[in-house]
Amino acid sequence: MPLTSPSGAPQSRAAPAPPHTVLVVDDELLARISLAARLTRLGYWGLEAGDGRVGV
């Protein structure tokens, strides 16, 4: 059941959370790009690194 205000207007349950940042580390370029793009579509900020040394 949706939440309503005293006036009867529907209310959202919670304000959207700010984007979270995810570090994607993979030496395979296609895998890294695909995962970063998927995370972006889900509302995350994706940072990419080609190997562990660069990621740190």
Secondary structure, DSSP 8 states (H G I E B T S, - for coil): --EE-TTS-EE-SS------EEEEE-S-HHHHHHHHHHHHHTT-EEEEESSHHHH-
